[in-house]
Amino acid sequence: MLQPARRKFRKEHKGRNTGVATRGANVSFGDFGLKATERGRITARQIEAARRAISRHIKRGGRIFIRIFPDKPISQKPAEVRMGNGKGNPEYYVAEIQPGKVLYEINGVPEQLAREAFLLASAKLPLKCTFVARQVGT
């Protein structure tokens, strides 16, 4: 699973996920991409599950590019612990996603195969996603 190698601070504020993606909104590495159409969080486990779904469907053909990284720690308190006594320990990491962000890209496969692979991957993700193709000249 993906997680940062090291961080300056272990815990992070909750924050607010606002705005739309301006960076990472275009298909730039592959020929086809999977673009998020709503905002939310994707855990490292979900990123890996979607990656596996794509790679199993395209078999050995093509190359997959993961355009997101889970760098935000989410803390949780243990079960049956009373309120208070400080913030819980980091349990897992998430990537915060804005609408318009390209999550995955593929190249070296036909469009129909890429569509099918991304449909399987989007079923593993908690956000609505859409298929996008690379624009000519970018």
Z-matrix of the N, CA and C atoms (Angstrom, degrees):
N
C 1 1.456
C 2 1.522 1 110.35
N 3 1.301 2 115.10 1 151.09
C 4 1.456 3 120.81 2 -179.71
C 5 1.524 4 110.75 3 -81.08
N 6 1.320 5 115.64 4 137.42
C 7 1.457 6 121.27 5 170.47
C 8 1.525 7 107.83 6 -163.33
N 9 1.334 8 117.25 7 154.98
C 10 1.463 9 119.12 8 -177.69
C 11 1.528 10 111.83 9 -62.39
N 12 1.321 11 116.47 10 144.64
C 13 1.463 12 121.23 11 179.24
C 14 1.527 13 110.23 12 -65.94
N 15 1.310 14 116.57 13 -44.89
C 16 1.460 15 121.01 14 175.80
C 17 1.522 16 108.66 15 -155.21
N 18 1.335 17 115.07 16 153.03
C 19 1.461 18 121.42 17 -179.36
C 20 1.518 19 109.30 18 -130.41
N 21 1.316 20 116.47 19 153.08
C 22 1.457 21 119.98 20 176.35
C 23 1.524 22 110.11 21 -68.85
N 24 1.352 23 116.37 22 -40.92
C 25 1.460 24 121.52 23 178.42
C 26 1.525 25 109.58 24 -126.37
N 27 1.341 26 116.47 25 138.07
C 28 1.463 27 121.29 26 -176.74
C 29 1.515 28 112.61 27 -70.41
N 30 1.350 29 116.49 28 -38.62
C 31 1.460 30 120.98 29 -173.50
C 32 1.522 31 110.12 30 -112.81
N 33 1.339 32 115.63 31 154.90
C 34 1.457 33 120.87 32 -176.67
C 35 1.521 34 109.18 33 -136.70
N 36 1.329 35 116.33 34 151.54
C 37 1.461 36 120.33 35 174.89
C 38 1.525 37 109.97 36 -66.41
N 39 1.329 38 115.27 37 159.09
C 40 1.466 39 120.15 38 -179.77
C 41 1.522 40 111.49 39 -63.28
N 42 1.328 41 117.51 40 -47.98
C 43 1.460 42 121.03 41 177.49
C 44 1.521 43 112.61 42 72.79
N 45 1.326 44 116.34 43 179.78
C 46 1.460 45 123.13 44 178.08
C 47 1.521 46 109.23 45 -127.32
N 48 1.298 47 116.18 46 135.22
C 49 1.462 48 122.49 47 179.26
C 50 1.526 49 107.84 48 -96.82
N 51 1.327 50 117.44 49 99.23
C 52 1.463 51 121.08 50 -175.80
C 53 1.523 52 110.70 51 -125.66
N 54 1.320 53 116.26 52 168.46
C 55 1.455 54 122.12 53 175.42
C 56 1.519 55 112.99 54 79.19
N 57 1.316 56 115.37 55 -179.79
C 58 1.462 57 121.49 56 177.48
C 59 1.522 58 108.94 57 -116.05
N 60 1.327 59 115.96 58 157.95
C 61 1.459 60 120.97 59 -177.78
C 62 1.523 61 109.96 60 -72.64
N 63 1.320 62 116.65 61 122.03
C 64 1.461 63 120.81 62 173.34
C 65 1.523 64 108.86 63 -102.78
N 66 1.325 65 116.38 64 -39.50
C 67 1.462 66 120.78 65 173.57
C 68 1.518 67 108.18 66 -89.17
N 69 1.314 68 116.31 67 141.31
C 70 1.462 69 120.37 68 179.40
C 71 1.509 70 113.20 69 73.25
N 72 1.337 71 116.84 70 25.13
C 73 1.463 72 120.28 71 -178.38
C 74 1.522 73 112.37 72 -99.08
N 75 1.334 74 118.01 73 -4.97
C 76 1.463 75 121.68 74 -179.35
C 77 1.518 76 110.47 75 -116.23
N 78 1.329 77 115.71 76 152.08
C 79 1.461 78 121.34 77 174.23
C 80 1.523 79 106.70 78 -75.09
N 81 1.339 80 117.36 79 116.39
C 82 1.461 81 119.09 80 -173.85
C 83 1.528 82 114.19 81 -124.67
N 84 1.319 83 118.95 82 -19.44
C 85 1.468 84 120.55 83 -178.79
C 86 1.524 85 112.13 84 -104.74
N 87 1.329 86 116.88 85 -42.23
C 88 1.461 87 121.21 86 -177.02
C 89 1.513 88 112.33 87 -105.97
N 90 1.347 89 115.16 88 -167.01
C 91 1.464 90 121.61 89 178.13
C 92 1.526 91 111.43 90 -94.57
N 93 1.337 92 116.20 91 -31.80
C 94 1.464 93 121.50 92 -177.63
C 95 1.517 94 109.22 93 -131.07
N 96 1.338 95 116.42 94 152.66
C 97 1.456 96 120.35 95 -178.08
C 98 1.507 97 113.00 96 -139.66
N 99 1.330 98 115.35 97 163.17
C 100 1.462 99 123.41 98 173.86
C 101 1.525 100 106.51 99 -112.34
N 102 1.344 101 116.14 100 115.37
C 103 1.462 102 121.70 101 -173.43
C 104 1.520 103 110.17 102 -110.30
N 105 1.337 104 116.89 103 134.25
C 106 1.465 105 122.04 104 177.46
C 107 1.526 106 109.24 105 -75.52
N 108 1.339 107 116.56 106 137.75
C 109 1.469 108 120.30 107 178.16
C 110 1.522 109 111.84 108 -110.81
N 111 1.327 110 117.51 109 -2.73
C 112 1.465 111 120.26 110 173.85
C 113 1.518 112 109.24 111 -138.23
N 114 1.347 113 115.63 112 164.50
C 115 1.459 114 119.94 113 -176.81
C 116 1.524 115 110.74 114 -90.92
N 117 1.321 116 115.50 115 156.65
C 118 1.455 117 120.30 116 177.11
C 119 1.518 118 111.07 117 165.72
N 120 1.325 119 114.23 118 -164.64
C 121 1.460 120 121.44 119 179.94
C 122 1.517 121 109.26 120 -119.33
N 123 1.320 122 115.94 121 141.36
C 124 1.459 123 121.44 122 174.87
C 125 1.519 124 107.07 123 -121.65
N 126 1.328 125 116.66 124 124.94
C 127 1.460 126 120.67 125 -179.01
C 128 1.525 127 110.31 126 -79.16
N 129 1.323 128 115.55 127 164.23
C 130 1.460 129 121.33 128 178.32
C 131 1.526 130 110.59 129 -60.92
N 132 1.332 131 117.30 130 -36.26
C 133 1.471 132 121.12 131 178.58
C 134 1.522 133 111.67 132 -64.83
N 135 1.332 134 116.35 133 -40.05
C 136 1.465 135 120.45 134 179.52
C 137 1.526 136 111.25 135 -68.38
N 138 1.333 137 116.87 136 -38.26
C 139 1.465 138 120.87 137 176.76
C 140 1.523 139 109.77 138 -60.19
N 141 1.323 140 116.15 139 -44.46
C 142 1.466 141 121.44 140 -179.39
C 143 1.525 142 111.55 141 -68.06
N 144 1.331 143 118.07 142 -40.28
C 145 1.467 144 121.49 143 179.87
C 146 1.525 145 110.60 144 -63.27
N 147 1.330 146 116.80 145 -42.21
C 148 1.466 147 120.73 146 178.76
C 149 1.527 148 110.66 147 -67.52
N 150 1.335 149 116.63 148 -39.23
C 151 1.469 150 119.98 149 177.93
C 152 1.523 151 111.06 150 -61.31
N 153 1.336 152 116.23 151 -42.99
C 154 1.464 153 120.24 152 178.23
C 155 1.518 154 111.86 153 -62.99
N 156 1.334 155 116.43 154 -41.17
C 157 1.466 156 120.53 155 179.41
C 158 1.528 157 110.60 156 -61.19
N 159 1.334 158 116.67 157 -42.52
C 160 1.469 159 120.65 158 179.34
C 161 1.523 160 110.17 159 -65.53
N 162 1.342 161 117.10 160 -50.42
C 163 1.463 162 120.42 161 -174.38
C 164 1.525 163 112.03 162 -66.42
N 165 1.324 164 118.14 163 -32.12
C 166 1.463 165 119.90 164 177.12
C 167 1.520 166 111.17 165 -70.28
N 168 1.331 167 116.33 166 -33.92
C 169 1.468 168 118.72 167 -177.88
C 170 1.529 169 111.91 168 -75.90
N 171 1.333 170 117.42 169 -39.94
C 172 1.468 171 118.91 170 -178.43
C 173 1.528 172 111.56 171 -85.18
N 174 1.323 173 117.65 172 -4.10
C 175 1.462 174 124.88 173 178.77
C 176 1.531 175 110.20 174 55.37
N 177 1.328 176 118.88 175 -121.46
C 178 1.470 177 119.09 176 -176.32
C 179 1.524 178 112.86 177 -94.19
N 180 1.327 179 117.36 178 -11.46
C 181 1.461 180 119.60 179 -176.53
C 182 1.515 181 111.97 180 -77.79
N 183 1.307 182 115.90 181 150.13
C 184 1.459 183 120.98 182 172.37
C 185 1.512 184 114.66 183 76.23
N 186 1.330 185 113.65 184 176.40
C 187 1.458 186 121.53 185 178.89
C 188 1.519 187 108.64 186 -133.65
N 189 1.331 188 116.29 187 141.08
C 190 1.463 189 122.01 188 -178.63
C 191 1.527 190 108.73 189 -106.02
N 192 1.331 191 115.83 190 136.90
C 193 1.463 192 121.81 191 175.00
C 194 1.520 193 108.03 192 -118.72
N 195 1.336 194 116.97 193 124.52
C 196 1.466 195 121.49 194 176.24
C 197 1.523 196 106.77 195 -96.68
N 198 1.322 197 117.29 196 117.93
C 199 1.460 198 121.93 197 -173.14
C 200 1.530 199 113.15 198 -96.72
N 201 1.325 200 117.82 199 2.83
C 202 1.466 201 120.69 200 -178.95
C 203 1.521 202 109.33 201 -124.17
N 204 1.328 203 115.74 202 155.67
C 205 1.463 204 120.60 203 178.29
C 206 1.525 205 109.14 204 -140.19
N 207 1.332 206 117.62 205 132.32
C 208 1.475 207 120.35 206 179.84
C 209 1.523 208 111.17 207 -79.84
N 210 1.324 209 116.82 208 99.06
C 211 1.460 210 120.50 209 -176.09
C 212 1.522 211 112.96 210 -115.02
N 213 1.334 212 118.35 211 3.45
C 214 1.470 213 121.31 212 -179.22
C 215 1.529 214 109.18 213 -105.29
N 216 1.341 215 118.33 214 118.94
C 217 1.464 216 120.11 215 179.39
C 218 1.525 217 110.99 216 -78.32
N 219 1.323 218 116.38 217 138.72
C 220 1.462 219 122.66 218 175.77
C 221 1.524 220 107.10 219 -113.42
N 222 1.339 221 115.74 220 122.04
C 223 1.464 222 119.85 221 -177.50
C 224 1.524 223 110.08 222 -96.38
N 225 1.322 224 115.27 223 151.91
C 226 1.464 225 121.86 224 177.85
C 227 1.516 226 108.59 225 -142.41
N 228 1.328 227 114.62 226 145.82
C 229 1.459 228 119.11 227 172.42
C 230 1.524 229 108.87 228 -86.95
N 231 1.320 230 118.23 229 151.40
C 232 1.466 231 119.99 230 177.40
C 233 1.530 232 111.45 231 -62.84
N 234 1.316 233 116.68 232 163.05
C 235 1.463 234 121.63 233 178.87
C 236 1.526 235 110.27 234 -66.29
N 237 1.327 236 115.94 235 144.28
C 238 1.470 237 123.81 236 175.01
C 239 1.526 238 112.81 237 60.54
N 240 1.324 239 116.16 238 39.94
C 241 1.459 240 121.49 239 175.79
C 242 1.520 241 107.53 240 -111.90
N 243 1.336 242 116.78 241 136.69
C 244 1.464 243 120.63 242 -177.63
C 245 1.524 244 111.62 243 -66.14
N 246 1.335 245 114.36 244 157.68
C 247 1.461 246 120.93 245 179.09
C 248 1.529 247 110.05 246 -64.10
N 249 1.332 248 115.55 247 153.70
C 250 1.458 249 120.23 248 179.68
C 251 1.520 250 111.29 249 90.25
N 252 1.311 251 115.72 250 -159.64
C 253 1.467 252 123.42 251 179.89
C 254 1.527 253 113.01 252 59.44
N 255 1.319 254 116.43 253 34.30
C 256 1.463 255 120.25 254 171.91
C 257 1.518 256 115.14 255 87.69
N 258 1.304 257 112.99 256 174.84
C 259 1.465 258 121.37 257 -178.35
C 260 1.521 259 109.35 258 -80.51
N 261 1.328 260 116.34 259 146.85
C 262 1.465 261 121.24 260 -179.50
C 263 1.521 262 112.13 261 -71.00
N 264 1.314 263 115.60 262 174.54
C 265 1.459 264 121.49 263 -179.66
C 266 1.527 265 110.77 264 -83.25
N 267 1.341 266 117.91 265 152.24
C 268 1.469 267 120.06 266 176.66
C 269 1.531 268 110.39 267 -62.30
N 270 1.334 269 116.09 268 126.25
C 271 1.463 270 121.46 269 -177.29
C 272 1.523 271 112.39 270 -102.98
N 273 1.338 272 116.65 271 -38.08
C 274 1.463 273 120.36 272 -179.08
C 275 1.524 274 108.88 273 -156.40
N 276 1.316 275 115.89 274 172.28
C 277 1.456 276 121.63 275 -178.15
C 278 1.522 277 110.30 276 -118.20
N 279 1.338 278 115.81 277 146.14
C 280 1.460 279 120.82 278 179.36
C 281 1.529 280 109.93 279 -129.38
N 282 1.332 281 114.37 280 159.01
C 283 1.461 282 121.91 281 169.38
C 284 1.515 283 106.67 282 -107.28
N 285 1.327 284 117.24 283 126.87
C 286 1.464 285 120.15 284 177.53
C 287 1.522 286 108.28 285 -85.06
N 288 1.328 287 115.93 286 127.61
C 289 1.458 288 122.00 287 -172.64
C 290 1.519 289 110.37 288 -115.14
N 291 1.331 290 116.30 289 130.26
C 292 1.461 291 122.05 290 172.56
C 293 1.527 292 108.75 291 -101.08
N 294 1.338 293 116.96 292 156.14
C 295 1.464 294 119.26 293 176.60
C 296 1.531 295 110.76 294 -58.92
N 297 1.324 296 116.01 295 137.80
C 298 1.462 297 121.28 296 179.53
C 299 1.515 298 114.36 297 97.51
N 300 1.320 299 118.23 298 -6.05
C 301 1.468 300 121.75 299 -178.65
C 302 1.527 301 110.28 300 -77.51
N 303 1.335 302 116.76 301 132.02
C 304 1.462 303 121.18 302 175.15
C 305 1.523 304 107.43 303 -83.09
N 306 1.341 305 116.37 304 122.53
C 307 1.459 306 121.51 305 -174.95
C 308 1.527 307 112.31 306 -90.89
N 309 1.326 308 116.05 307 -46.89
C 310 1.469 309 122.33 308 -177.87
C 311 1.519 310 109.11 309 -133.58
N 312 1.337 311 115.38 310 152.86
C 313 1.460 312 120.88 311 173.68
C 314 1.519 313 108.98 312 -136.30
N 315 1.336 314 115.32 313 151.93
C 316 1.467 315 122.12 314 178.29
C 317 1.517 316 107.95 315 -133.52
N 318 1.342 317 116.80 316 143.01
C 319 1.456 318 119.54 317 165.32
C 320 1.514 319 109.39 318 -136.23
N 321 1.330 320 115.48 319 163.86
C 322 1.459 321 121.02 320 178.48
C 323 1.509 322 114.73 321 81.87
N 324 1.335 323 117.94 322 15.36
C 325 1.469 324 120.99 323 176.48
C 326 1.530 325 109.07 324 -131.86
N 327 1.348 326 117.91 325 155.99
C 328 1.469 327 120.27 326 176.30
C 329 1.530 328 111.24 327 -65.50
N 330 1.330 329 115.74 328 156.69
C 331 1.464 330 120.77 329 -176.48
C 332 1.524 331 112.25 330 -60.26
N 333 1.338 332 117.26 331 -41.69
C 334 1.466 333 120.23 332 -177.64
C 335 1.531 334 111.05 333 -62.90
N 336 1.334 335 116.65 334 -41.71
C 337 1.471 336 121.07 335 178.68
C 338 1.530 337 110.51 336 -64.91
N 339 1.332 338 116.60 337 -39.52
C 340 1.466 339 120.96 338 178.17
C 341 1.524 340 110.68 339 -64.66
N 342 1.340 341 117.33 340 -42.00
C 343 1.470 342 121.35 341 177.96
C 344 1.521 343 111.20 342 -59.36
N 345 1.342 344 116.27 343 -45.62
C 346 1.470 345 120.97 344 -179.35
C 347 1.526 346 110.91 345 -64.44
N 348 1.337 347 116.66 346 -42.40
C 349 1.467 348 121.05 347 -179.69
C 350 1.525 349 110.89 348 -63.90
N 351 1.336 350 117.12 349 -42.80
C 352 1.462 351 120.72 350 -179.79
C 353 1.522 352 111.89 351 -70.34
N 354 1.334 353 117.61 352 -29.45
C 355 1.468 354 120.63 353 175.59
C 356 1.531 355 109.87 354 -64.98
N 357 1.341 356 116.37 355 -42.41
C 358 1.469 357 120.81 356 176.78
C 359 1.529 358 110.65 357 -64.36
N 360 1.329 359 116.47 358 -41.41
C 361 1.468 360 120.75 359 -178.76
C 362 1.522 361 111.31 360 -66.68
N 363 1.341 362 117.20 361 -40.11
C 364 1.468 363 119.89 362 -177.28
C 365 1.520 364 111.67 363 -66.76
N 366 1.341 365 117.20 364 -23.87
C 367 1.467 366 120.61 365 176.00
C 368 1.524 367 111.39 366 -69.39
N 369 1.334 368 117.04 367 -22.06
C 370 1.469 369 121.68 368 179.71
C 371 1.526 370 112.41 369 -88.07
N 372 1.333 371 117.16 370 -8.26
C 373 1.460 372 121.14 371 -174.68
C 374 1.525 373 111.27 372 -106.25
N 375 1.332 374 118.15 373 150.14
C 376 1.465 375 121.60 374 -177.14
C 377 1.529 376 113.92 375 -84.08
N 378 1.332 377 117.85 376 3.56
C 379 1.460 378 121.97 377 -177.51
C 380 1.521 379 110.46 378 -115.68
N 381 1.334 380 115.88 379 156.26
C 382 1.458 381 119.91 380 171.52
C 383 1.520 382 107.85 381 -75.85
N 384 1.326 383 115.73 382 135.86
C 385 1.455 384 120.98 383 -177.94
C 386 1.521 385 109.59 384 -132.45
N 387 1.324 386 115.40 385 160.25
C 388 1.456 387 120.62 386 178.28
C 389 1.524 388 109.73 387 -135.34
N 390 1.332 389 114.85 388 155.12
C 391 1.461 390 122.42 389 179.06
C 392 1.523 391 108.90 390 -84.21
N 393 1.325 392 117.26 391 133.33
C 394 1.463 393 120.89 392 176.37
C 395 1.525 394 109.19 393 -132.29
N 396 1.331 395 115.37 394 147.93
C 397 1.460 396 121.63 395 176.62
C 398 1.524 397 108.55 396 -108.51
N 399 1.312 398 115.82 397 155.72
C 400 1.465 399 120.73 398 -179.92
C 401 1.524 400 109.94 399 -66.37
N 402 1.326 401 116.30 400 135.92
C 403 1.462 402 121.27 401 177.50
C 404 1.525 403 109.15 402 -77.54
N 405 1.311 404 116.63 403 141.76
C 406 1.460 405 121.20 404 179.42
C 407 1.528 406 108.93 405 -65.75
N 408 1.335 407 115.79 406 131.46
C 409 1.460 408 120.38 407 179.02
C 410 1.519 409 114.31 408 94.03
N 411 1.353 410 118.03 409 3.51
C 412 1.470 411 119.29 410 178.53
C 413 1.509 412 110.58 411 -121.06
